Amino acid sequence: MHQYARYWERFRSMAQTRPLTELLPADMLNQFRQEVINEPQQPIQAGHQQLKMERGELEIEREVRSRIDGIHLEIFQRTQTETTKRWTYEQEIKRPYFHVTELDEPQLINWRRYLDFEEVEGDYGRTQFLYERCLVTAAFYDEFWFRYARWMSAQEGKEEEVRNIYQRACMLYVPMSRPQIRMQYAIFEEMHGKPDLGKDILNSILMVLPGYVEAIVALANMTRRNDGLDAAIKVFSDILENQSTDPYTKGAVTAEWARMVWKIKGDVEEARQLFHKNHQWCLDSRYFWINWLQLEMDQPTTPETEAAQLLKIRHVHTDIRRRARLPVSTIKDLTHLYMKYLQERGGKEAMKEYLTLDKEVNGPFSVQTVNKTKLAEDGKEATTNKRMLSENGHPGVEVDDAAIRKGENPYTRYFREQGETPAPNGQQVGV
């Protein structure tokens, strides 16, 4: 783009030696020629007489060339103006070709700003051309495919163009590790009366990413919209019955299934039973426990039913603290939700439970009874207290004098607890 002025000068000098038929289309050339011929000729004064001279062919050609040069000059000036407006963005493009390595952030920012500028200018052809240039460089970045498709969908009568954008992104460029563009394409096809194609697209994602919960939920919802609630539930049940489904996916799918039964079917008890039935498989699933607790806490109550509902919530919360294998921070956050519920909707005895929980989750570890019980191999708080006493603030080991006299290495158990290989023959490791 930066050499357009040099090209213009070379073209202008060369145009003087080329036939007129090479400089303009035939219809425009004939129009210019006719205009020159029809122009009144200035009379020439010869003594007391004025002579009217006819234009010769050379004079006509010279006048036509002058007009052609004027048109080309206008084109050059417009090009110069538009180039100057875009030069800020053009000079920042460091890699105008495709490469598998990532673009640095300044390059991505420049493309975003350049597209913003061109869209505001409002010329469809220029904007489309810039999108195509951008995607040569950023073909792996689904954000630009999303943007291109959304911009194109805002143009009237461009359904096939939008479909072509999605197909190029999904079939050629964007890796399956970024499945969102495919999910958007599935919705696009459903919107245009092709739900079966949309479901095929979602199933293709699950063939490569079988545990991708968002695609499972999208498939179930698309099935519900087009085939009914029972068909959508079958999508969830098939996933749960599949032996290869991992526990995390099972937990999330169970939660989404229960949510659909609760929100769409309106059957809270069936949703509750789904959680009860599958909770033993989902002890490590944050998604499962968060949604179960939320379901129970979101149920409306009356003064007569509040106590019974509180028992259900307490049961779920107790399982979260005592049985679920969740990070301590997650258990703490869920306990805070339950404590807030006790404040807002609990009865006269609720604050006693509130302060007990406050001690357990916000107090020092020495008073966290439940956590110490979970850490003990035998499930006894005293065992953890004994271990804390032996370690006394450092990751040591309990020394058994009798075992040492028998020749046993006191560090063996420590290494095993850390998941490391015990030091052979009592040697020190990693000093």
NUDRENKOL-349460 format. One record per residue (C-alpha): residue number from 0; residue in three letters; chain; x, y, z. Coordinates in nm, 4 decimals. Layout:
<pts>
NUM ALA A X Y Z
...
</pts>
This chain:
<pts>
0 MET A 0.0000 0.0000 0.0000
1 HIS A 0.2864 0.2410 0.0780
2 GLN A 0.4128 0.2352 -0.2861
3 TYR A 0.0919 0.3585 -0.4466
4 ALA A 0.2442 0.7039 -0.5234
5 ARG A 0.5342 0.5492 -0.7145
6 TYR A 0.2957 0.3263 -0.9077
7 TRP A 0.0867 0.6302 -0.9938
8 GLU A 0.3810 0.8243 -1.1370
9 ARG A 0.4918 0.5288 -1.3469
10 PHE A 0.1387 0.4707 -1.4724
11 ARG A 0.0894 0.8369 -1.5568
12 SER A 0.4044 0.8571 -1.7670
13 MET A 0.3331 0.5270 -1.9398
14 ALA A -0.0274 0.6258 -2.0163
15 GLN A 0.0942 0.9022 -2.2483
16 THR A 0.2366 0.6401 -2.4846
17 ARG A -0.0462 0.3841 -2.4752
18 PRO A -0.3460 0.3749 -2.7093
19 LEU A -0.6627 0.5328 -2.5750
20 THR A -0.8417 0.1992 -2.5928
21 GLU A -0.6132 0.0659 -2.3161
22 LEU A -0.6859 0.3527 -2.0798
23 LEU A -1.0639 0.3480 -2.0550
24 PRO A -1.3554 0.1167 -2.1354
25 ALA A -1.4925 0.1622 -2.4860
26 ASP A -1.8240 0.3176 -2.3769
27 MET A -1.6557 0.5853 -2.1644
28 LEU A -1.3983 0.6525 -2.4337
29 ASN A -1.6723 0.7069 -2.6949
30 GLN A -1.8579 0.9348 -2.4532
31 PHE A -1.5492 1.1519 -2.3965
32 ARG A -1.4746 1.1660 -2.7667
33 GLN A -1.8298 1.2734 -2.8493
34 GLU A -1.8226 1.5428 -2.5799
35 VAL A -1.4985 1.6848 -2.7216
36 ILE A -1.6363 1.6864 -3.0769
37 ASN A -1.9607 1.8568 -2.9687
38 GLU A -1.7849 2.1342 -2.7800
39 PRO A -1.8054 2.4645 -2.9739
40 GLN A -1.4730 2.5571 -3.1289
41 GLN A -1.3375 2.9037 -3.0543
42 PRO A -1.3213 3.1075 -3.3814
43 ILE A -0.9835 3.2332 -3.5007
44 GLN A -0.9494 3.6054 -3.5881
45 ALA A -0.7967 3.6506 -3.9364
46 GLY A -0.7844 4.0244 -4.0132
47 HIS A -1.1427 4.1482 -4.0135
48 GLN A -1.2799 3.7946 -4.0413
49 GLN A -1.3379 3.5171 -3.7860
50 LEU A -1.2644 3.1707 -3.9135
51 LYS A -1.4264 2.8623 -3.7558
52 MET A -1.1808 2.5727 -3.7653
53 GLU A -1.2698 2.2065 -3.7398
54 ARG A -1.0842 1.9977 -3.4767
55 GLY A -0.8286 1.7604 -3.6169
56 GLU A -0.7867 1.4041 -3.4952
57 LEU A -0.4694 1.4881 -3.3031
58 GLU A -0.6407 1.7719 -3.1186
59 ILE A -0.9355 1.5476 -3.0306
60 GLU A -0.7025 1.2778 -2.8994
61 ARG A -0.5052 1.5317 -2.6957
62 GLU A -0.8229 1.6633 -2.5331
63 VAL A -0.9506 1.3113 -2.4610
64 ARG A -0.6171 1.2174 -2.3024
65 SER A -0.6373 1.5257 -2.0834
66 ARG A -0.9798 1.4218 -1.9584
67 ILE A -0.8654 1.0649 -1.8981
68 ASP A -0.5697 1.1927 -1.6982
69 GLY A -0.8067 1.4043 -1.4906
70 ILE A -1.0182 1.0988 -1.4051
71 HIS A -0.7110 0.8986 -1.3086
72 LEU A -0.5850 1.1894 -1.0972
73 GLU A -0.9142 1.1955 -0.9051
74 ILE A -0.8797 0.8219 -0.8397
75 PHE A -0.5236 0.8731 -0.7160
76 GLN A -0.6287 1.1538 -0.4828
77 ARG A -0.9094 0.9447 -0.3355
78 THR A -0.6657 0.6575 -0.2891
79 GLN A -0.4212 0.8915 -0.1204
80 THR A -0.6887 1.0171 0.1189
81 GLU A -0.8121 0.6681 0.2112
82 THR A -0.4569 0.5379 0.2510
83 THR A -0.3650 0.8208 0.4855
84 LYS A -0.6701 0.7437 0.7010
85 ARG A -0.5617 0.3785 0.7327
86 TRP A -0.1877 0.4214 0.7530
87 THR A -0.1847 0.4195 1.1356
88 TYR A -0.3171 0.0632 1.1305
89 GLU A -0.1303 -0.0588 0.8246
90 GLN A 0.2125 0.0285 0.9588
91 GLU A 0.1436 -0.1807 1.2727
92 ILE A 0.0827 -0.5013 1.0750
93 LYS A 0.4061 -0.6936 1.1265
94 ARG A 0.2944 -1.0336 0.9966
95 PRO A 0.0558 -1.0179 0.6991
96 TYR A 0.0849 -1.3934 0.6321
97 PHE A -0.0309 -1.7080 0.8135
98 HIS A 0.1925 -1.8832 1.0647
99 VAL A 0.1293 -2.1453 1.3324
100 THR A 0.2961 -1.9356 1.6026
101 GLU A 0.0768 -1.7043 1.8076
102 LEU A 0.0399 -1.3356 1.7359
103 ASP A 0.1555 -1.1022 2.0082
104 GLU A -0.1043 -0.8923 2.1878
105 PRO A -0.0206 -0.5582 2.0148
106 GLN A -0.0902 -0.7237 1.6779
107 LEU A -0.4291 -0.8512 1.7962
108 ILE A -0.5168 -0.5094 1.9383
109 ASN A -0.4245 -0.3443 1.6081
110 TRP A -0.6489 -0.5802 1.4085
111 ARG A -0.9389 -0.5136 1.6457
112 ARG A -0.8971 -0.1383 1.6115
113 TYR A -0.8549 -0.1584 1.2354
114 LEU A -1.1787 -0.3566 1.2045
115 ASP A -1.3547 -0.1073 1.4323
116 PHE A -1.2409 0.1743 1.2057
117 GLU A -1.3482 0.0055 0.8824
118 GLU A -1.6883 -0.0903 1.0206
119 VAL A -1.7537 0.2709 1.1193
120 GLU A -1.6556 0.3828 0.7694
121 GLY A -1.9460 0.1700 0.6498
122 ASP A -1.8175 0.0412 0.3150
123 TYR A -1.9245 -0.3234 0.2817
124 GLY A -1.6594 -0.4201 0.0266
125 ARG A -1.3707 -0.2655 0.2183
126 THR A -1.4852 -0.4160 0.5485
127 GLN A -1.5268 -0.7647 0.4045
128 PHE A -1.1860 -0.7428 0.2389
129 LEU A -1.0234 -0.6380 0.5674
130 TYR A -1.1850 -0.9299 0.7506
131 GLU A -1.0427 -1.1673 0.4913
132 ARG A -0.6984 -1.0101 0.5291
133 CYS A -0.7231 -1.0361 0.9066
134 LEU A -0.8150 -1.4052 0.8926
135 VAL A -0.5137 -1.4847 0.6773
136 THR A -0.3025 -1.3840 0.9750
137 ALA A -0.5346 -1.4813 1.2618
138 ALA A -0.7022 -1.7963 1.1289
139 PHE A -0.6495 -1.9802 1.4586
140 TYR A -0.8247 -1.7111 1.6635
141 ASP A -1.1947 -1.7856 1.6938
142 GLU A -1.2680 -1.4332 1.8201
143 PHE A -1.2187 -1.2962 1.4676
144 TRP A -1.4333 -1.5720 1.3117
145 PHE A -1.7047 -1.4898 1.5662
146 ARG A -1.6756 -1.1219 1.4850
147 TYR A -1.6802 -1.1787 1.1097
148 ALA A -1.9897 -1.4007 1.1309
149 ARG A -2.1722 -1.1552 1.3560
150 TRP A -2.0870 -0.8607 1.1348
151 MET A -2.1929 -1.0483 0.8229
152 SER A -2.5194 -1.1610 0.9840
153 ALA A -2.6058 -0.7944 1.0371
154 GLN A -2.5937 -0.7390 0.6602
155 GLU A -2.9196 -0.8009 0.4787
156 GLY A -2.9574 -1.1223 0.2779
157 LYS A -2.6189 -1.2734 0.3714
158 GLU A -2.7258 -1.6114 0.5143
159 GLU A -2.5041 -1.8148 0.2815
160 GLU A -2.2075 -1.5871 0.3441
161 VAL A -2.2473 -1.6387 0.7201
162 ARG A -2.2738 -2.0153 0.6713
163 ASN A -1.9576 -2.0101 0.4627
164 ILE A -1.7734 -1.8249 0.7407
165 TYR A -1.8783 -2.0821 1.0006
166 GLN A -1.7869 -2.3736 0.7744
167 ARG A -1.4410 -2.2378 0.7006
168 ALA A -1.3776 -2.1766 1.0702
169 CYS A -1.5050 -2.5171 1.1851
170 MET A -1.3775 -2.7403 0.9061
171 LEU A -1.0418 -2.5839 0.8251
172 TYR A -0.8917 -2.3456 1.0745
173 VAL A -1.0098 -2.3256 1.4369
174 PRO A -0.8808 -2.6293 1.6331
175 MET A -1.1272 -2.8509 1.8179
176 SER A -0.9724 -2.7381 2.1448
177 ARG A -1.1718 -2.4167 2.0894
178 PRO A -1.5193 -2.5623 2.0333
179 GLN A -1.7269 -2.2486 2.0933
180 ILE A -1.7378 -2.1519 1.7244
181 ARG A -1.8826 -2.4948 1.6420
182 MET A -2.1492 -2.4553 1.9081
183 GLN A -2.2418 -2.1191 1.7582
184 TYR A -2.2588 -2.2762 1.4125
185 ALA A -2.4953 -2.5444 1.5483
186 ILE A -2.7290 -2.2734 1.6794
187 PHE A -2.7101 -2.0937 1.3439
188 GLU A -2.8214 -2.4047 1.1557
189 GLU A -3.1001 -2.4690 1.4061
190 MET A -3.2220 -2.1125 1.3610
191 HIS A -3.2430 -2.1685 0.9849
192 GLY A -3.4525 -2.4825 1.0156
193 LYS A -3.1803 -2.7477 1.0282
194 PRO A -3.1831 -2.8781 1.3886
195 ASP A -3.0592 -3.2226 1.2838
196 LEU A -2.7486 -3.0646 1.1324
197 GLY A -2.7031 -2.8610 1.4501
198 LYS A -2.7170 -3.1778 1.6620
199 ASP A -2.4673 -3.3466 1.4303
200 ILE A -2.2271 -3.0566 1.4826
201 LEU A -2.2572 -3.0864 1.8613
202 ASN A -2.2118 -3.4636 1.8442
203 SER A -1.8948 -3.4117 1.6406
204 ILE A -1.7572 -3.2047 1.9294
205 LEU A -1.8399 -3.4803 2.1772
206 MET A -1.6646 -3.7391 1.9616
207 VAL A -1.3373 -3.5531 2.0211
208 LEU A -1.4172 -3.4000 2.3620
209 PRO A -1.6537 -3.6504 2.5262
210 GLY A -1.6388 -3.4762 2.8629
211 TYR A -1.7153 -3.1262 2.7368
212 VAL A -2.0121 -3.0372 2.9564
213 GLU A -2.1140 -2.7237 2.7665
214 ALA A -2.1605 -2.9256 2.4475
215 ILE A -2.3617 -3.1905 2.6343
216 VAL A -2.5905 -2.9253 2.7824
217 ALA A -2.6232 -2.7497 2.4457
218 LEU A -2.7167 -3.0800 2.2790
219 ALA A -2.9761 -3.1566 2.5474
220 ASN A -3.1299 -2.8107 2.5190
221 MET A -3.1387 -2.8248 2.1398
222 THR A -3.3037 -3.1662 2.1612
223 ARG A -3.5588 -3.0322 2.4100
224 ARG A -3.6450 -2.7367 2.1870
225 ASN A -3.7048 -2.9560 1.8844
226 ASP A -3.7989 -3.3034 2.0147
227 GLY A -3.9374 -3.2487 2.3637
228 LEU A -3.8311 -3.2899 2.7259
229 ASP A -3.8158 -3.6716 2.7264
230 ALA A -3.5711 -3.6747 2.4345
231 ALA A -3.3532 -3.4193 2.6134
232 ILE A -3.3502 -3.6283 2.9312
233 LYS A -3.2398 -3.9286 2.7251
234 VAL A -2.9324 -3.7298 2.6162
235 PHE A -2.8348 -3.6886 2.9814
236 SER A -2.9154 -4.0486 3.0777
237 ASP A -2.7084 -4.1875 2.7885
238 ILE A -2.4076 -3.9889 2.9105
239 LEU A -2.4469 -4.1135 3.2683
240 GLU A -2.4886 -4.4765 3.1601
241 ASN A -2.1747 -4.4642 2.9481
242 GLN A -1.9011 -4.6494 3.1386
243 SER A -1.6300 -4.4237 2.9971
244 THR A -1.7821 -4.1047 3.1400
245 ASP A -1.5510 -3.9579 3.4039
246 PRO A -1.6794 -3.8639 3.7533
247 TYR A -1.6542 -3.4900 3.6923
248 THR A -1.8706 -3.5133 3.3812
249 LYS A -2.1185 -3.7363 3.5636
250 GLY A -2.1487 -3.4805 3.8403
251 ALA A -2.2071 -3.1904 3.6032
252 VAL A -2.4520 -3.3862 3.3856
253 THR A -2.6489 -3.4971 3.6920
254 ALA A -2.6722 -3.1359 3.8082
255 GLU A -2.7903 -3.0171 3.4660
256 TRP A -3.0401 -3.3027 3.4385
257 ALA A -3.1810 -3.2149 3.7806
258 ARG A -3.1945 -2.8467 3.6857
259 MET A -3.3940 -2.9295 3.3720
260 VAL A -3.6370 -3.1491 3.5667
261 TRP A -3.6744 -2.8773 3.8294
262 LYS A -3.6963 -2.5702 3.6055
263 ILE A -3.8700 -2.7128 3.2957
264 LYS A -4.0736 -3.0042 3.4279
265 GLY A -4.1389 -2.8393 3.7627
266 ASP A -4.0738 -3.1582 3.9613
267 VAL A -3.8526 -3.0698 4.2580
268 GLU A -3.8774 -3.4130 4.4182
269 GLU A -3.7565 -3.5902 4.1031
270 ALA A -3.4652 -3.3473 4.0803
271 ARG A -3.3819 -3.4156 4.4455
272 GLN A -3.3881 -3.7907 4.3861
273 LEU A -3.1457 -3.7529 4.0956
274 PHE A -2.8964 -3.5916 4.3316
275 HIS A -2.9523 -3.8594 4.5969
276 LYS A -2.9159 -4.1433 4.3474
277 ASN A -2.5864 -4.0238 4.1992
278 HIS A -2.4099 -3.8488 4.4851
279 GLN A -2.1789 -4.1447 4.5612
280 TRP A -2.0228 -4.1080 4.2137
281 CYS A -1.9782 -3.7337 4.2446
282 LEU A -1.7889 -3.6781 4.5682
283 ASP A -1.5182 -3.4824 4.3818
284 SER A -1.7536 -3.2699 4.1702
285 ARG A -1.7872 -2.9083 4.2800
286 TYR A -2.0536 -2.8520 4.0152
287 PHE A -2.2695 -3.1313 4.1578
288 TRP A -2.2619 -3.0165 4.5205
289 ILE A -2.2995 -2.6472 4.4452
290 ASN A -2.6118 -2.7122 4.2385
291 TRP A -2.7623 -2.9542 4.4903
292 LEU A -2.7207 -2.7052 4.7734
293 GLN A -2.8566 -2.4265 4.5518
294 LEU A -3.1626 -2.6333 4.4602
295 GLU A -3.2524 -2.6885 4.8247
296 MET A -3.1849 -2.3287 4.9259
297 ASP A -3.3933 -2.1869 4.6400
298 GLN A -3.7125 -2.3696 4.7380
299 PRO A -3.9897 -2.1390 4.8629
300 THR A -4.1131 -2.2066 5.2151
301 THR A -4.3848 -2.1068 5.4566
302 PRO A -4.3590 -2.0823 5.8359
303 GLU A -4.5023 -2.4336 5.8499
304 THR A -4.2567 -2.5879 5.6021
305 GLU A -3.9412 -2.3942 5.6864
306 ALA A -3.8197 -2.6388 5.9518
307 ALA A -3.8581 -2.9404 5.7220
308 GLN A -3.6783 -2.7633 5.4394
309 LEU A -3.3962 -2.6609 5.6721
310 LEU A -3.3394 -3.0272 5.7554
311 LYS A -3.2960 -3.1054 5.3846
312 ILE A -3.0508 -2.8198 5.3403
313 ARG A -2.8589 -2.9220 5.6519
314 HIS A -2.8363 -3.2785 5.5228
315 VAL A -2.6787 -3.1617 5.1949
316 HIS A -2.4427 -2.9246 5.3745
317 THR A -2.3349 -3.1978 5.6165
318 ASP A -2.2543 -3.4288 5.3249
319 ILE A -2.0512 -3.1497 5.1668
320 ARG A -1.8421 -3.1075 5.4815
321 ARG A -1.8078 -3.4703 5.5856
322 ARG A -1.8281 -3.6829 5.2700
323 ALA A -1.7517 -3.4700 4.9647
324 ARG A -1.3882 -3.4535 4.8530
325 LEU A -1.3832 -3.0852 4.7701
326 PRO A -1.1123 -2.8211 4.8191
327 VAL A -1.1217 -2.6565 5.1595
328 SER A -1.1851 -2.3175 4.9983
329 THR A -1.4934 -2.4516 4.8164
330 ILE A -1.6347 -2.6080 5.1332
331 LYS A -1.5745 -2.2796 5.3124
332 ASP A -1.7595 -2.0800 5.0451
333 LEU A -2.0565 -2.3185 5.0469
334 THR A -2.0674 -2.3087 5.4253
335 HIS A -2.0822 -1.9302 5.4115
336 LEU A -2.3847 -1.9584 5.1807
337 TYR A -2.5519 -2.1896 5.4296
338 MET A -2.4676 -1.9553 5.7176
339 LYS A -2.6274 -1.6668 5.5287
340 TYR A -2.9373 -1.8827 5.4795
341 LEU A -2.9479 -1.9465 5.8548
342 GLN A -2.9355 -1.5731 5.9214
343 GLU A -3.2063 -1.4836 5.6732
344 ARG A -3.4460 -1.7771 5.7068
345 GLY A -3.3460 -1.9772 6.0153
346 GLY A -3.5453 -2.0075 6.3379
347 LYS A -3.4655 -1.9301 6.7006
348 GLU A -3.2002 -2.2008 6.7311
349 ALA A -3.0292 -2.1148 6.4015
350 MET A -2.7664 -1.8847 6.5502
351 LYS A -2.6299 -2.1631 6.7650
352 GLU A -2.5568 -2.3627 6.4508
353 TYR A -2.4292 -2.0454 6.2834
354 LEU A -2.1628 -1.9863 6.5496
355 THR A -2.0607 -2.3516 6.5486
356 LEU A -2.0051 -2.3360 6.1738
357 ASP A -1.8226 -2.0047 6.2086
358 LYS A -1.5793 -2.1693 6.4493
359 GLU A -1.5351 -2.4676 6.2171
360 VAL A -1.4664 -2.2808 5.8923
361 ASN A -1.3220 -1.9484 6.0087
362 GLY A -1.1410 -2.0519 6.3253
363 PRO A -0.7852 -2.1873 6.3538
364 PHE A -0.7238 -2.5429 6.2452
365 SER A -0.6913 -2.6578 6.6052
366 VAL A -1.0685 -2.6101 6.6540
367 GLN A -1.1832 -2.7398 6.3141
368 THR A -1.3257 -3.0704 6.4315
369 VAL A -1.4679 -3.1907 6.1004
370 ASN A -1.1523 -3.1180 5.9018
371 LYS A -0.9370 -3.2998 6.1559
372 THR A -1.1724 -3.5984 6.1437
373 LYS A -1.1498 -3.6133 5.7636
374 LEU A -0.7692 -3.6016 5.7728
375 ALA A -0.7363 -3.8957 6.0109
376 GLU A -0.6958 -4.2376 5.8539
377 ASP A -0.9262 -4.3901 6.1150
378 GLY A -1.1746 -4.0999 6.1129
379 LYS A -1.0914 -3.9932 6.4681
380 GLU A -1.0092 -3.6381 6.5710
381 ALA A -0.7653 -3.7649 6.8342
382 THR A -0.5490 -3.9240 6.5639
383 THR A -0.5039 -3.5903 6.3882
384 ASN A -0.4332 -3.4169 6.7192
385 LYS A -0.1615 -3.6717 6.7908
386 ARG A -0.0046 -3.6193 6.4507
387 MET A -0.0123 -3.2412 6.4954
388 LEU A 0.1614 -3.2798 6.8292
389 SER A 0.4371 -3.4928 6.6775
390 GLU A 0.4904 -3.2577 6.3838
391 ASN A 0.4642 -2.9483 6.6032
392 GLY A 0.4434 -2.7012 6.3170
393 HIS A 0.6824 -2.8669 6.0726
394 PRO A 0.6410 -3.1542 5.8249
395 GLY A 0.8222 -3.4044 6.0458
396 VAL A 0.7532 -3.7649 6.1331
397 GLU A 0.6554 -3.9389 6.4533
398 VAL A 0.9652 -4.1141 6.5913
399 ASP A 0.9090 -4.4617 6.7311
400 ASP A 1.2087 -4.5602 6.9439
401 ALA A 1.1096 -4.9279 6.9416
402 ALA A 1.0988 -4.9298 6.5601
403 ILE A 1.4420 -4.7668 6.5420
404 ARG A 1.5875 -5.0328 6.7704
405 LYS A 1.4517 -5.2912 6.5272
406 GLY A 1.6437 -5.1207 6.2443
407 GLU A 1.3448 -4.9563 6.0747
408 ASN A 1.3947 -4.6235 5.9010
409 PRO A 1.1730 -4.3572 6.0675
410 TYR A 1.1540 -4.1613 5.7409
411 THR A 1.0032 -4.4448 5.5369
412 ARG A 0.6450 -4.3686 5.6332
413 TYR A 0.7008 -3.9973 5.5745
414 PHE A 0.8213 -4.0511 5.2172
415 ARG A 0.5294 -4.2824 5.1467
416 GLU A 0.2812 -4.0242 5.2738
417 GLN A 0.4371 -3.7695 5.0393
418 GLY A 0.4024 -4.0082 4.7443
419 GLU A 0.7798 -4.0523 4.7114
420 THR A 1.0063 -4.3548 4.7089
421 PRO A 1.1563 -4.4253 5.0551
422 ALA A 1.5296 -4.3712 5.0857
423 PRO A 1.7169 -4.7035 5.0556
424 ASN A 1.9086 -4.8255 5.3630
425 GLY A 1.8292 -4.5130 5.5579
426 GLN A 2.0209 -4.2844 5.3189
427 GLN A 1.9283 -3.9188 5.2975
428 VAL A 1.7529 -3.8070 4.9791
429 GLY A 1.7594 -3.4696 4.8107
430 VAL A 1.9897 -3.2996 5.0606
</pts>
